[in-house]
Amino acid sequence: MSVRYNAVTQELVDKLIDIVGSKNVIWDDQERMENYAHDEVAEKEYAHMPDVVVKPADAKEISQIMKLANEYMIPVTPRAAGSGLSGGAVPVYGGILLSVERMNRILEIDKENLMAVVEPGVVTNEINNVIKDDGLFYAGYPMSLETCFIGGNVAENAGGGKAIKYGVTGRYIYGLEMVMPTGEIVEFGGKRVKDVTGYDIVHLMVGAEGTLGIYTKIVLKLLPLPTAAADLLVLFKDVDTAINVVPKVMTNGRIIPTAIEFMDESSFKASCQYLNETIPVAEAGAMLLIEIDGENKELVESEYETIGELCIANGAIEVYVADNYTTIERIWKIRRNVAEAFKVVSPHQSLEDIVVPISNIPDFVRGLAEIIDKYDVPIPCYGHAGDGNLHATVVKNPDFTMERWHEILPKVLTEMYELTAQLGGTISGEHGIGSKRKHYMRLVMNEDQLNVMRRIKKALDPNNILNPGKIFDME
């Protein structure tokens, strides 16, 4: 389906101003619009300026905007915080950039039903700040929760370090109010824990990357807040030994940790050096960071002792315990600062998030070593061992020219994705496809699979108005 979009005109801008007010429209101001031209993908080639930025306040205003966009044949790109890593909120065809930043209210905390109703522009971490005194928390935990908006989390079905125990965003989305691509305001789901009445539209919309509708209200499931937590930093001689422990924690130990994070040798040693961390890591070839939480300190202590003993019995070199805020923060800093450590090597990186079956992580790391040798680029590998989601980050060799970097990066990504597919994996576990990865979709999906998605898109968005150029091409 090839679509020819029209240019944004003063006439259209005037109508947008009538809908949202002049202070909520940015037009003919390149400096202010530049902030909306990119997400957290560093490469400038993925950025694109919008023609106009619009900041609606509610579903009715969004509905009017979408009807106008269809009438004038103008593409609309919905945007939350812009903290994504796939180009998903970038207006690749220009047109209208629709920011939900004004829609930032927590509308209801329903303690009786353990549900919250929020608007898409709420900062994810603010939800937990509001409900923690009630002994509750929202467990859909992306690693960037202090900056990201909940609407963006839902659009990407965001995951993070705690997915092994708590799952990803989609597990906690029970209802959505949405504006459809053609402007209708509809509601799916609600506060019901069980609902098999018709198609599961809620979970079709979760992870659709803003291509099938714009969220205006989101119903979230809440959980009781754990009152105790501890972390283990475990050093191993090699990747195989480390990964072999992961299923044993859950089968032999009969414990579901909150998180099991993995770092290869280059990742944790670079991060430790960057942080001037004094933990002795010279003999280690892999590292696991294992978090446990629970309803009381005694239970958590019992579980981390069981896990620590199991790790030692299965080849761990050393186990460090962190059971207070200061020590927990110390070891999580190692994990969180891997990307920053490699920015010292080069600011040019391609942060990926492939996912493979857990037992295939060692095979992936071995295959990755061959790619590293072949192309002479650093590719630190770290991420969520408990669910097989790894951030294999291609870093520019400082000796390369930019021309050389742009020449080899697509080749490196292609070979890395092909390796991932051979191991039963896929190209994104939490960051999404957006515009950055859509050209690699054929490495993990055939045309029949892609055509199913195209038919859904065409049925709901016949003019291909909403967030075009993302996930797959319509042609």
C-alpha positions as CSV (number, residue, x, y, z in Angstrom):
1,M,0.0,0.0,0.0
2,S,1.8,3.1,-1.2
3,V,0.6,6.4,0.3
4,R,1.4,9.9,-0.9
5,Y,1.2,12.3,2.0
6,N,0.4,16.0,1.7
7,A,2.3,18.9,3.1
8,V,1.3,20.6,6.3
9,T,-0.2,24.0,5.5
10,Q,-1.1,27.1,7.4
11,E,-4.7,26.1,7.0
12,L,-4.2,22.8,8.8
13,V,-2.1,24.5,11.5
14,D,-4.9,27.0,12.2
15,K,-7.3,24.1,12.6
16,L,-4.9,22.3,15.0
17,I,-4.7,25.6,17.0
18,D,-8.5,25.7,17.2
19,I,-8.4,22.2,18.7
20,V,-5.6,22.5,21.3
21,G,-4.8,26.2,21.6
22,S,-1.9,28.2,20.2
23,K,0.5,27.5,23.1
24,N,0.2,23.8,22.4
25,V,1.2,23.9,18.8
26,I,4.8,24.3,17.7
27,W,5.1,25.4,14.0
28,D,7.8,27.1,12.0
29,D,10.2,26.9,15.0
30,Q,13.1,24.6,14.1
31,E,14.9,24.9,17.4
32,R,11.9,23.9,19.6
33,M,10.8,21.1,17.2
34,E,14.3,19.6,17.1
35,N,13.7,18.0,20.5
36,Y,10.9,16.0,18.9
37,A,13.0,14.9,15.9
38,H,14.8,12.0,17.7
39,D,14.6,9.5,20.5
40,E,17.6,8.0,22.4
41,V,19.1,6.4,19.3
42,A,22.3,8.3,18.9
43,E,22.8,7.9,15.1
44,K,21.6,11.1,13.4
45,E,20.4,9.2,10.3
46,Y,17.4,8.0,12.3
47,A,16.3,11.5,13.2
48,H,13.7,13.4,11.2
49,M,12.1,16.8,11.9
50,P,8.3,17.0,12.3
51,D,6.4,19.7,10.3
52,V,4.3,20.6,13.4
53,V,4.2,19.5,17.0
54,V,0.8,19.2,18.7
55,K,0.1,18.6,22.4
56,P,-3.4,17.5,23.1
57,A,-5.0,17.3,26.5
58,D,-7.5,14.4,26.1
59,A,-9.1,11.8,23.9
60,K,-11.5,14.2,22.3
61,E,-8.7,16.5,21.1
62,I,-6.7,13.5,19.8
63,S,-9.8,12.2,18.0
64,Q,-10.3,15.6,16.2
65,I,-6.6,15.6,15.3
66,M,-6.8,12.1,13.8
67,K,-9.9,13.0,11.8
68,L,-8.1,16.1,10.4
69,A,-5.0,14.0,9.6
70,N,-7.1,11.6,7.5
71,E,-9.0,14.4,5.8
72,Y,-5.7,16.1,4.8
73,M,-3.6,13.0,4.4
74,I,-1.0,14.0,6.9
75,P,1.0,11.3,8.9
76,V,0.8,11.4,12.7
77,T,3.5,10.1,15.0
78,P,2.5,9.6,18.6
79,R,5.2,10.3,21.2
80,A,5.6,9.8,24.9
81,A,8.9,10.7,26.6
82,G,11.1,10.0,23.6
83,S,13.3,7.7,25.7
84,G,13.0,4.7,23.2
85,L,15.8,3.0,21.4
86,S,14.2,2.0,18.1
87,G,13.2,5.3,16.4
88,G,9.6,4.4,17.2
89,A,8.6,8.0,18.2
90,V,10.5,9.7,15.3
91,P,8.3,11.2,12.5
92,V,10.1,9.6,9.6
93,Y,7.6,11.2,7.1
94,G,7.4,14.5,8.9
95,G,3.8,15.6,9.4
96,I,2.2,15.9,12.8
97,L,4.2,14.9,15.9
98,L,1.5,14.2,18.6
99,S,3.0,14.5,22.1
100,V,1.1,13.2,25.1
101,E,3.2,15.1,27.6
102,R,0.2,17.2,28.8
103,M,-1.7,14.0,29.5
104,N,0.2,13.3,32.8
105,R,-2.5,12.6,35.4
106,I,-2.9,9.6,37.7
107,L,-6.7,9.5,37.5
108,E,-7.5,6.8,40.0
109,I,-5.8,4.4,42.6
110,D,-8.3,1.7,43.2
111,K,-6.9,-0.1,46.3
112,E,-9.9,-2.4,46.6
113,N,-9.3,-3.9,43.1
114,L,-5.6,-3.3,43.1
115,M,-5.8,-1.2,39.9
116,A,-4.7,2.2,38.8
117,V,-6.0,4.3,35.9
118,V,-3.4,6.7,34.4
119,E,-2.9,8.9,31.4
120,P,-0.1,8.0,28.9
121,G,2.2,10.9,29.8
122,V,2.7,9.9,33.5
123,V,6.3,9.2,34.3
124,T,6.4,5.5,35.2
125,N,8.3,5.9,38.4
126,E,5.8,8.5,39.6
127,I,3.2,5.8,39.8
128,N,5.2,3.9,42.4
129,N,6.0,7.1,44.3
130,V,2.3,7.7,44.7
131,I,1.3,4.2,45.8
132,K,4.3,3.1,47.9
133,D,2.8,4.4,51.2
134,D,-0.2,2.2,50.5
135,G,2.0,-0.8,50.4
136,L,1.5,-1.3,46.6
137,F,3.7,-1.1,43.5
138,Y,3.5,-1.3,39.7
139,A,5.8,-4.2,38.7
140,G,6.1,-3.5,35.0
141,Y,9.6,-2.4,35.4
142,P,11.6,-0.9,32.5
143,M,15.2,0.1,33.3
144,S,14.6,3.7,32.4
145,L,11.5,4.1,34.7
146,E,12.6,7.5,36.1
147,T,12.5,9.1,32.6
148,C,10.0,7.1,30.5
149,F,6.3,7.6,30.2
150,I,3.9,4.8,30.8
151,G,2.3,5.3,27.4
152,G,5.7,4.6,25.7
153,N,6.1,1.5,27.9
154,V,2.8,0.1,26.7
155,A,3.6,1.0,23.1
156,E,6.8,-1.0,23.3
157,N,5.7,-3.6,25.8
158,A,8.7,-2.6,27.7
159,G,10.7,-5.0,29.8
160,G,13.6,-4.8,32.1
161,G,15.7,-6.4,34.8
162,K,12.7,-7.8,36.9
163,A,10.9,-9.6,34.1
164,I,12.0,-13.0,35.2
165,K,9.7,-12.8,38.3
166,Y,7.3,-10.1,37.4
167,G,7.0,-10.2,33.6
168,V,6.9,-7.3,31.2
169,T,4.5,-4.3,30.8
170,G,1.8,-6.3,29.0
171,R,1.2,-8.5,32.1
172,Y,-0.2,-5.5,33.9
173,I,-2.3,-3.8,31.3
174,Y,-5.9,-4.7,31.9
175,G,-7.7,-1.9,30.0
176,L,-7.1,0.8,27.4
177,E,-9.0,3.8,26.2
178,M,-7.7,4.6,22.8
179,V,-8.2,6.8,19.8
180,M,-8.1,4.7,16.7
181,P,-6.2,5.8,13.5
182,T,-9.4,7.0,11.9
183,G,-10.5,9.0,15.0
184,E,-12.9,6.8,16.9
185,I,-12.6,6.7,20.7
186,V,-12.9,3.2,22.0
187,E,-12.4,1.3,25.2
188,F,-11.0,-2.3,25.6
189,G,-10.8,-4.3,28.7
190,G,-11.2,-2.8,32.2
191,K,-10.6,-3.7,35.8
192,R,-11.7,-7.3,35.2
193,V,-9.0,-9.9,36.1
194,K,-10.6,-12.4,33.7
195,D,-12.2,-11.5,30.4
196,V,-12.4,-13.7,27.3
197,T,-15.3,-11.9,25.7
198,G,-14.2,-11.5,22.1
199,Y,-10.7,-10.9,20.7
200,D,-8.0,-9.9,23.2
201,I,-7.6,-6.4,21.6
202,V,-5.9,-5.1,24.7
203,H,-2.8,-7.2,24.1
204,L,-2.9,-6.7,20.4
205,M,-2.5,-3.0,21.1
206,V,0.2,-3.5,23.8
207,G,3.5,-3.5,21.9
208,A,2.0,-2.2,18.6
209,E,4.5,0.7,18.8
210,G,1.8,3.4,18.2
211,T,0.8,2.0,14.8
212,L,-2.7,0.9,15.7
213,G,-4.0,3.5,18.0
214,I,-3.1,6.2,20.6
215,Y,-3.6,5.4,24.3
216,T,-5.5,8.0,26.3
217,K,-6.2,6.0,29.5
218,I,-4.4,2.9,30.8
219,V,-5.7,0.5,33.5
220,L,-2.8,-1.0,35.4
221,K,-2.7,-4.0,37.7
222,L,-0.9,-3.3,41.1
223,L,0.8,-5.7,43.5
224,P,1.7,-5.7,47.2
225,L,5.0,-4.0,47.7
226,P,7.8,-6.4,48.8
227,T,9.3,-5.2,52.1
228,A,12.8,-6.8,51.9
229,A,15.4,-7.3,49.1
230,A,18.9,-8.4,48.6
231,D,21.3,-8.9,45.7
232,L,24.1,-11.3,45.0
233,L,27.0,-10.4,42.7
234,V,28.5,-13.7,41.5
235,L,31.7,-14.2,39.6
236,F,32.3,-17.1,37.3
237,K,35.3,-18.3,35.3
238,D,33.4,-18.4,32.0
239,V,30.0,-17.8,30.4
240,D,29.0,-21.4,30.2
241,T,29.4,-21.9,33.9
242,A,27.5,-18.8,34.7
243,I,24.5,-19.5,32.4
244,N,24.3,-23.2,33.6
245,V,23.5,-21.9,37.0
246,V,20.5,-19.8,35.9
247,P,17.9,-22.7,35.5
248,K,19.3,-24.5,38.6
249,V,18.3,-21.5,40.7
250,M,14.7,-22.1,39.8
251,T,14.7,-25.9,39.6
252,N,17.1,-27.1,42.3
253,G,16.8,-24.0,44.4
254,R,13.0,-23.7,43.8
255,I,13.3,-19.9,43.9
256,I,12.2,-17.4,41.3
257,P,14.6,-14.4,41.7
258,T,13.4,-10.9,41.0
259,A,16.3,-10.5,38.5
260,I,19.2,-12.4,37.0
261,E,21.4,-10.0,35.1
262,F,24.4,-11.2,33.0
263,M,27.6,-9.4,32.1
264,D,30.3,-10.8,29.9
265,E,34.0,-10.2,30.8
266,S,34.4,-7.0,28.6
267,S,31.2,-5.5,30.1
268,F,31.8,-5.8,33.8
269,K,35.5,-5.1,33.6
270,A,35.0,-1.9,31.6
271,S,32.2,-0.8,34.0
272,C,34.3,-1.6,37.1
273,Q,37.2,0.4,35.6
274,Y,34.9,3.3,34.7
275,L,33.5,3.4,38.3
276,N,36.9,2.8,40.0
277,E,35.2,-0.3,41.6
278,T,37.6,-2.3,43.8
279,I,35.8,-5.7,43.6
280,P,38.6,-8.1,42.5
281,V,37.5,-9.4,39.1
282,A,40.7,-10.3,37.4
283,E,40.0,-14.1,37.2
284,A,36.4,-13.8,36.2
285,G,35.1,-14.4,32.7
286,A,31.4,-13.7,33.4
287,M,29.2,-12.2,36.1
288,L,25.7,-12.7,37.4
289,L,23.7,-10.2,39.4
290,I,20.9,-12.0,41.2
291,E,18.2,-10.0,43.1
292,I,15.7,-11.5,45.5
293,D,12.8,-9.7,47.1
294,G,10.0,-10.9,49.5
295,E,7.7,-10.1,52.3
296,N,10.2,-10.3,55.1
297,K,14.0,-10.1,55.8
298,E,14.2,-13.7,57.0
299,L,12.7,-15.2,53.9
300,V,15.0,-13.1,51.7
301,E,18.1,-14.2,53.7
302,S,17.1,-17.8,53.5
303,E,16.7,-17.5,49.7
304,Y,20.0,-15.7,49.0
305,E,21.9,-18.2,51.2
306,T,20.4,-21.1,49.2
307,I,21.2,-19.4,45.9
308,G,24.7,-18.5,47.0
309,E,25.5,-22.1,48.1
310,L,24.1,-23.3,44.8
311,C,26.3,-21.0,42.8
312,I,29.4,-22.0,44.7
313,A,28.6,-25.7,44.2
314,N,28.3,-25.1,40.5
315,G,31.5,-23.3,39.8
316,A,31.2,-19.7,41.1
317,I,34.5,-18.1,42.0
318,E,33.1,-15.7,44.5
319,V,29.7,-14.5,45.8
320,Y,29.2,-11.0,47.2
321,V,26.0,-10.2,49.2
322,A,24.4,-6.8,49.2
323,D,21.5,-6.5,51.7
324,N,21.2,-2.7,52.3
325,Y,20.6,0.3,50.0
326,T,24.2,1.3,49.9
327,T,25.7,-2.1,48.9
328,I,22.8,-2.9,46.6
329,E,23.3,0.4,44.7
330,R,27.0,-0.3,44.5
331,I,26.7,-3.5,42.6
332,W,23.8,-2.4,40.4
333,K,25.9,0.6,39.3
334,I,28.2,-1.9,37.7
335,R,25.3,-3.2,35.6
336,R,23.8,0.2,34.8
337,N,27.1,1.8,33.7
338,V,28.2,-0.7,31.1
339,A,27.0,1.5,28.2
340,E,28.5,4.6,29.8
341,A,31.8,2.9,30.2
342,F,32.0,2.1,26.5
343,K,31.2,5.6,25.6
344,V,34.7,6.4,26.9
345,V,35.9,4.0,24.1
346,S,33.5,5.6,21.5
347,P,30.3,7.7,21.7
348,H,29.1,5.8,18.6
349,Q,27.2,2.7,19.6
350,S,24.3,0.5,18.4
351,L,22.5,-0.7,21.5
352,E,20.7,-3.9,20.6
353,D,18.4,-6.2,22.6
354,I,18.3,-9.6,21.0
355,V,16.6,-12.5,22.8
356,V,17.4,-16.2,22.7
357,P,16.4,-19.2,24.7
358,I,18.3,-19.0,28.0
359,S,20.4,-22.2,27.4
360,N,21.6,-20.7,24.1
361,I,23.2,-17.7,25.6
362,P,26.7,-19.3,25.7
363,D,26.4,-20.3,22.0
364,F,25.4,-16.7,21.2
365,V,28.4,-15.3,23.1
366,R,30.7,-17.7,21.3
367,G,29.3,-16.7,17.9
368,L,29.5,-13.1,18.9
369,A,33.2,-13.5,19.6
370,E,33.7,-14.6,16.0
371,I,31.9,-11.5,14.7
372,I,34.1,-9.3,17.0
373,D,37.2,-10.9,15.5
374,K,36.0,-10.7,11.9
375,Y,35.1,-7.0,12.0
376,D,37.5,-5.7,14.8
377,V,34.8,-4.0,16.8
378,P,34.0,-4.3,20.5
379,I,30.6,-5.8,21.2
380,P,30.0,-6.0,25.0
381,C,27.2,-8.4,25.9
382,Y,25.1,-7.9,29.0
383,G,21.5,-8.0,30.0
384,H,18.8,-10.2,31.4
385,A,20.0,-13.8,31.7
386,G,16.8,-14.9,33.4
387,D,14.8,-14.3,30.2
388,G,17.5,-14.6,27.5
389,N,17.3,-10.9,26.6
390,L,20.8,-9.5,25.9
391,H,22.1,-6.1,25.1
392,A,24.8,-6.9,22.6
393,T,26.1,-3.4,21.9
394,V,28.2,-2.7,18.8
395,V,30.8,-0.1,19.6
396,K,32.7,1.9,17.0
397,N,36.4,1.0,17.0
398,P,38.2,4.3,17.8
399,D,40.6,3.7,14.9
400,F,37.7,3.5,12.3
401,T,36.7,6.5,10.2
402,M,33.0,7.3,10.3
403,E,32.8,6.0,6.7
404,R,34.2,2.6,7.8
405,W,31.8,2.5,10.8
406,H,28.8,3.1,8.6
407,E,30.0,0.5,6.1
408,I,30.5,-2.3,8.6
409,L,27.7,-1.7,11.1
410,P,24.9,-3.1,8.9
411,K,27.1,-6.2,8.2
412,V,27.7,-6.7,11.9
413,L,24.0,-6.4,12.7
414,T,23.0,-8.7,9.9
415,E,25.4,-11.4,11.1
416,M,24.4,-10.9,14.7
417,Y,20.7,-11.2,13.9
418,E,21.3,-14.2,11.7
419,L,23.1,-15.9,14.6
420,T,20.3,-15.0,16.9
421,A,17.7,-16.5,14.5
422,Q,19.8,-19.7,14.1
423,L,19.6,-20.1,17.9
424,G,15.8,-19.8,18.0
425,G,15.9,-16.1,19.0
426,T,14.6,-12.8,17.6
427,I,15.9,-9.3,17.1
428,S,14.1,-7.4,19.9
429,G,13.0,-8.4,23.4
430,E,12.1,-5.0,24.8
431,H,13.2,-2.0,22.7
432,G,10.9,-2.7,19.8
433,I,11.5,-2.5,16.0
434,G,10.5,1.1,15.1
435,S,12.4,2.4,12.1
436,K,15.8,1.2,13.3
437,R,15.3,-2.5,12.9
438,K,12.5,-2.9,10.4
439,H,14.8,-3.7,7.5
440,Y,16.0,-6.8,9.5
441,M,12.6,-8.2,10.1
442,R,12.9,-10.6,7.2
443,L,15.7,-12.3,9.0
444,V,13.3,-13.5,11.7
445,M,9.9,-13.4,10.0
446,N,8.7,-14.7,6.6
447,E,6.4,-12.8,4.3
448,D,3.3,-14.7,5.4
449,Q,3.9,-13.5,9.0
450,L,4.6,-10.0,7.9
451,N,1.5,-10.0,5.7
452,V,-0.8,-10.9,8.7
453,M,0.4,-7.8,10.4
454,R,0.0,-5.7,7.3
455,R,-3.6,-6.8,7.0
456,I,-4.3,-5.8,10.6
457,K,-2.7,-2.4,10.0
458,K,-4.6,-1.8,6.8
459,A,-7.9,-2.8,8.3
460,L,-7.5,-0.4,11.3
461,D,-5.6,2.4,9.4
462,P,-6.7,2.3,5.8
463,N,-4.8,5.5,5.0
464,N,-1.6,4.5,6.8
465,I,-1.7,7.7,8.7
466,L,-0.6,6.6,12.2
467,N,3.1,6.2,12.8
468,P,3.9,5.0,9.3
469,G,7.4,3.6,8.5
470,K,7.6,1.6,11.7
471,I,8.0,-2.2,12.2
472,F,7.5,-3.1,8.6
473,D,6.8,-1.3,5.2
474,M,3.3,-1.6,3.9
475,E,4.4,-2.2,0.3
